[in-house]
């Protein structure tokens, strides 16, 4: 008499990322952050999770920050090569924010030191060019609700989002003292200040229910490098990304494409022809 074989245990279904949180730092080349010993926490994240070793910002080194943020969120610089505030530039075309909104889901920009929601002008260590939602006129109706001051690690908008569930797309903008840009009144150690800020915030994000359930992918990137090179660090963090190093040529266009793929929306601008980062980083 044949003995019945024991049933094979069912394979656990892997949870795919359905939410994206992007943190953008400022004005540092790849080597100055990851090869100089100046950012021990960021270097640990790069070793533990994933790092893109051949990531270029994807626009001219002759242009400042704002075009990089527009490229990252809409797939185009819109011909802009300055850092003017959102009163000077209003863009009517689509963006990742309008895509998420049109799909019936929510987005947030969490901007540190923002004086009030959807602030269009510079104020102290807050600059709208690093938190680009106010530049897009198509989302003006939601900007006051969803482009909000970040708060602190103990309370405020980002902490509430982490604890209670983040929106489908989150864009996190540290202020000038904490994004490695620097400004009057900030500490002189720009890279160290940015590293310390991430060391305070990232563990809280990873301890939240979205990340622990496997729903959230976190990307830390830089807007640009220097006047001579836009080779920048980019760190990819997810529960399925372990000790990954990819030397594939990537850019802000690739990160936008990857975000759009995860969120199930169409490809904007340069994202249509950019490579995806999902396979390499297990997203």
C-alpha positions as a Markdown table, in Angstrom:
| # | Residue | x | y | z |
|---|---|---|---|---|
| 1 | Unk | 0.0 | 0.0 | 0.0 |
| 2 | Unk | 1.4 | 3.3 | -1.1 |
| 3 | Unk | 1.9 | 6.0 | 1.5 |
| 4 | Unk | 0.5 | 9.3 | 0.6 |
| 5 | Unk | 3.1 | 12.0 | 0.2 |
| 6 | Unk | 2.9 | 14.9 | 2.5 |
| 7 | Unk | 1.5 | 18.0 | 0.9 |
| 8 | Unk | 4.0 | 20.6 | 0.0 |
| 9 | Unk | 3.7 | 23.8 | 2.0 |
| 10 | Unk | 2.1 | 26.6 | 0.0 |
| 11 | Unk | 4.6 | 29.2 | -1.1 |
| 12 | Unk | 4.3 | 32.5 | 0.6 |
| 13 | Unk | 3.1 | 35.3 | -1.7 |
| 14 | Unk | 5.6 | 38.0 | -1.9 |
| 15 | Unk | 4.2 | 41.5 | -1.3 |
| 16 | Unk | 5.2 | 43.9 | -4.1 |
| 17 | Unk | 5.9 | 47.5 | -3.5 |
| 18 | Unk | 2.8 | 49.7 | -4.0 |
| 19 | Unk | 4.0 | 52.9 | -2.4 |
| 20 | Unk | 7.1 | 55.0 | -3.0 |
| 21 | Unk | 8.8 | 57.5 | -0.7 |
| 22 | Unk | 11.6 | 59.6 | -2.2 |
| 23 | Unk | 14.0 | 61.7 | -0.1 |
| 24 | Unk | 16.2 | 64.2 | -2.0 |
| 25 | Unk | 19.5 | 65.5 | -0.8 |
| 26 | Unk | 21.6 | 68.3 | -2.4 |
| 27 | Unk | 24.7 | 69.1 | -4.4 |
| 28 | Unk | 27.1 | 66.2 | -3.7 |
| 29 | Unk | 28.9 | 63.8 | -6.1 |
| 30 | Unk | 28.9 | 60.1 | -5.5 |
| 31 | Unk | 32.4 | 59.9 | -4.3 |
| 32 | Unk | 32.2 | 62.7 | -1.7 |
| 33 | Unk | 29.3 | 60.9 | 0.0 |
| 34 | Unk | 30.1 | 57.3 | -0.3 |
| 35 | Unk | 33.9 | 57.2 | -0.7 |
| 36 | Unk | 35.0 | 59.9 | 1.7 |
| 37 | Unk | 34.0 | 58.4 | 5.0 |
| 38 | Unk | 31.9 | 61.5 | 5.7 |
| 39 | Unk | 28.5 | 59.7 | 5.7 |
| 40 | Unk | 28.7 | 56.5 | 7.8 |
| 41 | Unk | 25.0 | 56.0 | 8.0 |
| 42 | Unk | 24.3 | 56.5 | 4.3 |
| 43 | Unk | 27.3 | 54.2 | 3.5 |
| 44 | Unk | 25.7 | 51.5 | 5.8 |
| 45 | Unk | 22.4 | 51.9 | 4.0 |
| 46 | Unk | 24.2 | 51.5 | 0.6 |
| 47 | Unk | 25.9 | 48.3 | 1.8 |
| 48 | Unk | 22.8 | 46.8 | 3.5 |
| 49 | Unk | 20.2 | 47.6 | 0.8 |
| 50 | Unk | 21.0 | 48.8 | -2.7 |
| 51 | Unk | 23.1 | 51.4 | -4.4 |
| 52 | Unk | 23.2 | 52.6 | -8.0 |
| 53 | Unk | 26.8 | 53.2 | -8.7 |
| 54 | Unk | 26.3 | 54.8 | -12.2 |
| 55 | Unk | 23.5 | 57.2 | -11.6 |
| 56 | Unk | 23.6 | 60.6 | -13.3 |
| 57 | Unk | 21.2 | 63.4 | -12.5 |
| 58 | Unk | 20.4 | 63.6 | -16.2 |
| 59 | Unk | 20.6 | 67.3 | -17.0 |
| 60 | Unk | 23.2 | 69.9 | -17.7 |
| 61 | Unk | 25.8 | 70.6 | -15.0 |
| 62 | Unk | 25.5 | 74.3 | -16.0 |
| 63 | Unk | 21.9 | 74.4 | -14.5 |
| 64 | Unk | 21.1 | 74.6 | -10.8 |
| 65 | Unk | 18.7 | 72.6 | -8.6 |
| 66 | Unk | 15.2 | 73.3 | -9.8 |
| 67 | Unk | 15.5 | 71.6 | -13.2 |
| 68 | Unk | 16.6 | 68.4 | -11.5 |
| 69 | Unk | 13.5 | 68.4 | -9.3 |
| 70 | Unk | 11.2 | 69.0 | -12.3 |
| 71 | Unk | 12.9 | 66.2 | -14.2 |
| 72 | Unk | 12.5 | 63.9 | -11.3 |
| 73 | Unk | 8.8 | 64.7 | -10.9 |
| 74 | Unk | 7.6 | 65.3 | -14.5 |
| 75 | Unk | 10.2 | 63.9 | -16.9 |
| 76 | Unk | 11.2 | 67.3 | -18.2 |
| 77 | Unk | 13.1 | 70.4 | -17.2 |
| 78 | Unk | 10.5 | 72.5 | -19.1 |
| 79 | Unk | 13.4 | 74.5 | -20.5 |
| 80 | Unk | 14.1 | 76.0 | -17.1 |
| 81 | Unk | 17.7 | 76.6 | -16.0 |
| 82 | Unk | 17.4 | 78.7 | -12.9 |
| 83 | Unk | 16.3 | 78.5 | -9.3 |
| 84 | Unk | 13.5 | 81.0 | -9.3 |
| 85 | Unk | 10.6 | 80.4 | -6.9 |
| 86 | Unk | 7.1 | 79.1 | -7.8 |
| 87 | Unk | 5.7 | 82.6 | -8.2 |
| 88 | Unk | 8.0 | 82.9 | -11.2 |
| 89 | Unk | 7.3 | 79.5 | -12.8 |
| 90 | Unk | 3.9 | 77.8 | -13.1 |
| 91 | Unk | 3.9 | 74.6 | -15.1 |
| 92 | Unk | 0.6 | 73.5 | -16.6 |
| 93 | Unk | 1.6 | 70.0 | -17.7 |
| 94 | Unk | 1.3 | 66.7 | -15.9 |
| 95 | Unk | 3.6 | 65.5 | -13.1 |
| 96 | Unk | 3.8 | 62.4 | -10.8 |
| 97 | Unk | 1.6 | 64.4 | -8.4 |
| 98 | Unk | -1.2 | 64.9 | -10.9 |
| 99 | Unk | -0.9 | 61.3 | -12.1 |
| 100 | Unk | -1.4 | 60.0 | -8.6 |
| 101 | Unk | -4.2 | 62.4 | -7.9 |
| 102 | Unk | -6.0 | 61.4 | -11.2 |
| 103 | Unk | -5.8 | 57.8 | -10.2 |
| 104 | Unk | -7.9 | 58.5 | -7.1 |
| 105 | Unk | -5.0 | 58.1 | -4.7 |
| 106 | Unk | -3.1 | 60.7 | -2.6 |
| 107 | Unk | 0.4 | 62.2 | -2.7 |
| 108 | Unk | 2.3 | 64.2 | -0.1 |
| 109 | Unk | 5.3 | 66.5 | -0.2 |
| 110 | Unk | 6.8 | 66.8 | 3.3 |
| 111 | Unk | 9.0 | 69.9 | 3.4 |
| 112 | Unk | 11.1 | 70.7 | 6.4 |
| 113 | Unk | 10.9 | 74.3 | 7.7 |
| 114 | Unk | 8.1 | 75.2 | 5.3 |
| 115 | Unk | 6.3 | 78.2 | 6.9 |
| 116 | Unk | 2.9 | 77.1 | 5.7 |
| 117 | Unk | 1.4 | 74.6 | 3.4 |
| 118 | Unk | 2.2 | 75.0 | -0.4 |
| 119 | Unk | 4.5 | 77.9 | 0.2 |
| 120 | Unk | 5.7 | 79.3 | -3.1 |
| 121 | Unk | 8.4 | 81.6 | -1.9 |
| 122 | Unk | 11.7 | 81.2 | -0.1 |
| 123 | Unk | 11.6 | 81.4 | 3.7 |
| 124 | Unk | 14.6 | 80.9 | 5.9 |
| 125 | Unk | 16.0 | 77.4 | 5.3 |
| 126 | Unk | 12.9 | 76.4 | 3.2 |
| 127 | Unk | 13.1 | 76.8 | -0.6 |
| 128 | Unk | 10.3 | 75.6 | -2.9 |
| 129 | Unk | 12.7 | 74.6 | -5.6 |
| 130 | Unk | 13.6 | 71.6 | -3.4 |
| 131 | Unk | 9.9 | 70.7 | -2.8 |
| 132 | Unk | 8.5 | 71.2 | -6.3 |
| 133 | Unk | 4.7 | 70.7 | -5.9 |
| 134 | Unk | 3.9 | 74.4 | -5.9 |
| 135 | Unk | 5.3 | 74.8 | -9.4 |
| 136 | Unk | 2.6 | 72.6 | -11.0 |
| 137 | Unk | -0.6 | 74.6 | -11.6 |
| 138 | Unk | -2.6 | 71.4 | -12.4 |
| 139 | Unk | -2.4 | 70.3 | -8.7 |
| 140 | Unk | -3.1 | 73.7 | -7.2 |
| 141 | Unk | -6.4 | 72.6 | -5.8 |
| 142 | Unk | -4.7 | 70.0 | -3.6 |
| 143 | Unk | -1.5 | 71.8 | -2.9 |
| 144 | Unk | -2.6 | 73.4 | 0.4 |
| 145 | Unk | -3.8 | 70.0 | 1.7 |
| 146 | Unk | -1.0 | 67.8 | 0.5 |
| 147 | Unk | 2.2 | 69.9 | 0.3 |
| 148 | Unk | 2.8 | 70.3 | 4.0 |
| 149 | Unk | 5.4 | 71.1 | 6.6 |
| 150 | Unk | 7.3 | 68.0 | 7.6 |
| 151 | Unk | 7.3 | 68.3 | 11.3 |
| 152 | Unk | 9.7 | 66.6 | 13.7 |
| 153 | Unk | 10.6 | 63.0 | 14.4 |
| 154 | Unk | 8.3 | 63.2 | 17.4 |
| 155 | Unk | 5.2 | 64.8 | 15.8 |
| 156 | Unk | 3.9 | 66.4 | 12.7 |
| 157 | Unk | 2.8 | 65.4 | 9.2 |
| 158 | Unk | 5.5 | 62.9 | 8.2 |
| 159 | Unk | 5.5 | 61.2 | 11.6 |
| 160 | Unk | 1.7 | 60.8 | 11.4 |
| 161 | Unk | 2.0 | 59.4 | 7.9 |
| 162 | Unk | 4.6 | 56.9 | 9.0 |
| 163 | Unk | 2.6 | 55.7 | 11.9 |
| 164 | Unk | -0.9 | 55.7 | 10.3 |
| 165 | Unk | -0.1 | 54.8 | 6.7 |
| 166 | Unk | 1.6 | 56.9 | 4.0 |
| 167 | Unk | 0.0 | 58.0 | 0.8 |
| 168 | Unk | 0.9 | 56.3 | -2.5 |
| 169 | Unk | 3.6 | 58.8 | -3.3 |
| 170 | Unk | 5.6 | 60.7 | -0.8 |
| 171 | Unk | 8.3 | 63.3 | -1.5 |
| 172 | Unk | 10.5 | 64.3 | 1.4 |
| 173 | Unk | 12.5 | 67.5 | 1.3 |
| 174 | Unk | 14.9 | 68.2 | 4.2 |
| 175 | Unk | 15.7 | 71.9 | 4.7 |
| 176 | Unk | 18.9 | 73.7 | 3.6 |
| 177 | Unk | 20.7 | 72.8 | 6.8 |
| 178 | Unk | 19.9 | 69.1 | 6.5 |
| 179 | Unk | 19.9 | 68.3 | 2.8 |
| 180 | Unk | 23.7 | 69.0 | 2.4 |
| 181 | Unk | 23.1 | 72.3 | 0.6 |
| 182 | Unk | 24.0 | 74.5 | 3.5 |
| 183 | Unk | 22.9 | 78.1 | 4.2 |
| 184 | Unk | 23.6 | 81.0 | 6.6 |
| 185 | Unk | 23.2 | 79.8 | 10.2 |
| 186 | Unk | 23.7 | 76.1 | 9.3 |
| 187 | Unk | 26.5 | 74.0 | 10.6 |
| 188 | Unk | 29.6 | 73.8 | 8.3 |
| 189 | Unk | 29.6 | 70.0 | 8.0 |
| 190 | Unk | 27.0 | 69.7 | 5.3 |
| 191 | Unk | 27.5 | 66.0 | 4.5 |
| 192 | Unk | 27.6 | 65.1 | 8.1 |
| 193 | Unk | 24.4 | 67.1 | 8.9 |
| 194 | Unk | 22.6 | 65.3 | 6.1 |
| 195 | Unk | 23.8 | 61.9 | 7.3 |
| 196 | Unk | 22.7 | 62.6 | 10.8 |
| 197 | Unk | 19.2 | 63.8 | 9.6 |
| 198 | Unk | 18.8 | 60.5 | 7.6 |
| 199 | Unk | 20.0 | 58.5 | 10.6 |
| 200 | Unk | 17.2 | 60.1 | 12.7 |
| 201 | Unk | 14.4 | 59.7 | 10.1 |
| 202 | Unk | 15.1 | 56.5 | 8.0 |
| 203 | Unk | 14.8 | 54.1 | 11.0 |
| 204 | Unk | 11.4 | 55.6 | 11.8 |
| 205 | Unk | 10.2 | 55.2 | 8.2 |
| 206 | Unk | 11.4 | 51.5 | 8.2 |
| 207 | Unk | 9.7 | 50.8 | 11.4 |
| 208 | Unk | 6.3 | 52.0 | 10.1 |
| 209 | Unk | 3.6 | 49.6 | 9.0 |
| 210 | Unk | 3.9 | 50.3 | 5.3 |
| 211 | Unk | 7.5 | 49.2 | 5.2 |
| 212 | Unk | 7.1 | 46.3 | 7.6 |
| 213 | Unk | 4.2 | 45.0 | 5.4 |
| 214 | Unk | 6.4 | 45.1 | 2.3 |
| 215 | Unk | 4.4 | 47.9 | 0.6 |
| 216 | Unk | 6.9 | 50.7 | 0.7 |
| 217 | Unk | 10.0 | 51.3 | -1.4 |
| 218 | Unk | 12.3 | 54.1 | -0.2 |
| 219 | Unk | 14.8 | 55.9 | -2.5 |
| 220 | Unk | 17.3 | 58.5 | -1.3 |
| 221 | Unk | 18.9 | 60.5 | -4.2 |
| 222 | Unk | 20.5 | 63.8 | -4.8 |
| 223 | Unk | 19.3 | 66.6 | -7.1 |
| 224 | Unk | 22.7 | 67.1 | -8.7 |
| 225 | Unk | 26.4 | 66.7 | -8.1 |
| 226 | Unk | 28.7 | 69.6 | -8.9 |
| 227 | Unk | 29.6 | 72.0 | -11.6 |
| 228 | Unk | 31.8 | 69.4 | -13.2 |
| 229 | Unk | 29.9 | 66.1 | -12.6 |
| 230 | Unk | 26.3 | 65.0 | -12.1 |
| 231 | Unk | 27.3 | 61.5 | -11.0 |
| 232 | Unk | 25.3 | 61.3 | -7.7 |
| 233 | Unk | 24.6 | 58.7 | -5.0 |
| 234 | Unk | 21.2 | 56.9 | -5.1 |
| 235 | Unk | 20.2 | 54.4 | -2.4 |
| 236 | Unk | 17.3 | 52.0 | -2.8 |
| 237 | Unk | 15.7 | 50.5 | 0.3 |
| 238 | Unk | 13.0 | 47.8 | 0.4 |
| 239 | Unk | 12.3 | 44.6 | 2.3 |
| 240 | Unk | 13.4 | 42.7 | -0.9 |
| 241 | Unk | 16.6 | 44.6 | -1.6 |
| 242 | Unk | 19.7 | 43.1 | 0.0 |
| 243 | Unk | 23.3 | 44.0 | -0.7 |
| 244 | Unk | 22.6 | 45.1 | -4.3 |
| 245 | Unk | 25.0 | 47.2 | -6.3 |
| 246 | Unk | 24.0 | 48.1 | -9.8 |
| 247 | Unk | 26.3 | 49.7 | -12.3 |
| 248 | Unk | 23.6 | 50.1 | -15.0 |
| 249 | Unk | 23.4 | 53.7 | -16.3 |
| 250 | Unk | 20.5 | 55.4 | -14.6 |
| 251 | Unk | 19.2 | 58.9 | -14.0 |
| 252 | Unk | 16.2 | 60.8 | -12.6 |
| 253 | Unk | 14.3 | 59.7 | -15.7 |
| 254 | Unk | 14.8 | 56.1 | -14.6 |
| 255 | Unk | 13.7 | 56.8 | -11.0 |
| 256 | Unk | 10.6 | 58.5 | -12.4 |
| 257 | Unk | 9.8 | 55.5 | -14.6 |
| 258 | Unk | 10.3 | 53.1 | -11.7 |
| 259 | Unk | 8.0 | 55.2 | -9.5 |
| 260 | Unk | 5.4 | 55.3 | -12.3 |
| 261 | Unk | 5.7 | 51.5 | -12.8 |
| 262 | Unk | 5.2 | 50.8 | -9.1 |
| 263 | Unk | 2.2 | 53.1 | -9.0 |
| 264 | Unk | 0.7 | 51.8 | -12.2 |
| 265 | Unk | 0.6 | 55.1 | -14.1 |
| 266 | Unk | 1.8 | 56.1 | -17.6 |
| 267 | Unk | 5.3 | 57.3 | -18.3 |
| 268 | Unk | 5.9 | 61.0 | -18.5 |
| 269 | Unk | 8.5 | 62.7 | -20.7 |
| 270 | Unk | 12.0 | 61.1 | -20.5 |
| 271 | Unk | 10.7 | 58.3 | -18.3 |
| 272 | Unk | 9.2 | 56.6 | -21.4 |
| 273 | Unk | 12.6 | 55.8 | -22.8 |
| 274 | Unk | 14.5 | 55.3 | -19.5 |
| 275 | Unk | 15.4 | 51.9 | -18.0 |
| 276 | Unk | 13.5 | 50.6 | -15.1 |
| 277 | Unk | 15.2 | 50.0 | -11.7 |
| 278 | Unk | 12.6 | 47.4 | -10.4 |
| 279 | Unk | 14.3 | 44.2 | -11.5 |
| 280 | Unk | 17.8 | 45.2 | -10.3 |
| 281 | Unk | 16.6 | 46.3 | -6.9 |
| 282 | Unk | 13.8 | 43.8 | -6.3 |
| 283 | Unk | 11.0 | 46.3 | -6.3 |
